[in-house]
Amino acid sequence: MIQRYSLPRMAAIWSDENRFRKMLDVELFACEALAKLGRIPKSSLFQIQKKARFEVERIREIELATNHDVIAFIKNLSEHIGEDAKYVHMGLTSSDVLDTALSVQMQEACDILIDDMKQLLKILARKARLHKKTLMAGRTHSVHAEPTTFGLKIALYYDEVKRDLERLKHAREVISVGKISGAVGTYANIDPFVESFTCKKLGLRPAKVSNQVLQRDRHAEFLNAIAITGTSLEKFATEFRNLQHTEIGEVEEHFAKGQKGSSAMPHKKNPITCERIAGLARILRANAVVGMENMVLWHERDISHSSAERVILPDSTILLDYMLNKFMDIVGHLVVHEDRMIENLNMSKGAVFSGRLLVNLIDKGLTRNEAYDKIQAAAFASKRDNIEFKDAVLNDDGIRSVLSAKEVEEIFDIKYYMKSVDKIFRHVGI
């Protein structure tokens, strides 16, 4: 991933240095297990543990000749260890090391994402509580529907992020698996104890069964959990972008001192970070598709998945980490124009109360069709004559024959739409 969208902590996990460090851990724990089984002399294990080290640049240099990164890695280790290096990688195949090390990297990456999401939940909860009763127009099909509050909108996002968090936690469990079972998973040249010992040391579970690789449905689930989370962020960011329309103007991204909007139009304040999140979410979804494509390998294994994973796993985790941090900043500094929300709510001249009026007329004995037709006629008259919907209702003899003026006033009381807000917040856990 390009540096522009990479945060240091996550990028470090996918560095060559960390990748080879995890591979070294696998090799050393495997040697320790073999020593416990009596396959490696204790004196040799001591020398391996003492001398084993690597240089990334040297591995790259060797790989130019071997065209095989694991062989280059082992050769570099051997240069430092000496004669006892013959016990390193004994009975193992490359994927034993690569897949097990990769699982640890995915664990580390997922831990950062989980921490990010917990921080985002705190920020969303604060914003939701702050605007719990900030009235605004609810919109369906982009048209005024009924009144809602901005806090309820954010509470909805909070609840979705909680589900995203659970998906990532589950995905972490799914990928927390290692395998050291040999060339086709039969343990022909390695004792299963080596696998169980090494995996325990690394905080992994041994795969119940494998061939030459860990099965890629695990990685696909991990990538899909990332993609769904990224799409949630895109969904929230798209709503903020819509509400920043000049014609709506209810919220806007914070505009920092010295920030510029347009090279040609100095007046512009654009929702660029929300748009950036929307664009990057597309990459996460595309990567998830590649993850599912990687599930299909020939026989006991080919390496068609390998080249793709070197891109999609680092990129997806790095991007989601970046997106989560950016969205935290968006929500934390979001400018909310409460006065514009009320102004826009009043724009429909009270027509947003039509749903409650419908329920009341039905309660008074009208059929649904009778009530609907009367209310629709009043709503259209309100718009045609440019008068308040309530006045159009009071002017309608058919409605007034059923409802008194006092009852009409009660129907248009905004408090009706606020009565369940506290209950919803309690249910969501904010």
Summary of the structure (lengths in Angstrom):
residues: 430
radius of gyration: 30.4
end to end distance: 35.6
largest distance: 102.3
contacts: 1394
relative contact order: 0.11
helix: 68%
strand: 5%
